């Protein structure tokens, strides 16, 4: 009786340990606004990569329509994961060309490059319609 139970327990431990998923901690809108030095309405228009100090950086290009917070006016570069043929990992955030919405950006270590490093760093246009009035109030409160 103990041997089958041991095998079943071992099987479940192996099964569970090989399938893990990243989980993201939810951030309130107030915290998101507070922690984002740059908030823009923009479209993800392209991708490029550059080498700086022998390190390859993969960058996404945002064409800015409107700046709500910060001083960015036209285009901003954001870090993106390297493109590959493998399946995306659950802890990666991927953007698609043509994606338009509100972007909550944090400064990166490289001057002029920003991070959109949580799922909440981007709100698509469909979701934005309902949330924009409240977000604008939070942004205005942060300015005062």
Number of C-alpha atoms within 10 A of each C-alpha: 5 6 8 9 10 10 11 10 12 11 11 10 11 10 11 9 8 8 7 9 9 9 8 11 9 10 13 10 15 15 10 19 23 16 12 18 16 19 23 24 21 25 21 22 16 15 18 12 13 10 9 9 5 7 8 11 17 17 21 24 20 24 18 21 15 14 17 18 18 12 11 15 12 12 14 19 19 22 19 22 14 12 10 7 5 6 6 12 10 11 13 13 14 15 16 12 13 12 16 22 21 25 25 26 26 18 15 13 9 10 7 11 17 22 20 21 18 16 15 17 19 22 19 15 16 10 11 15 11 10 13 14 11 12 17 13 12 17 19 13 12 12 9 5
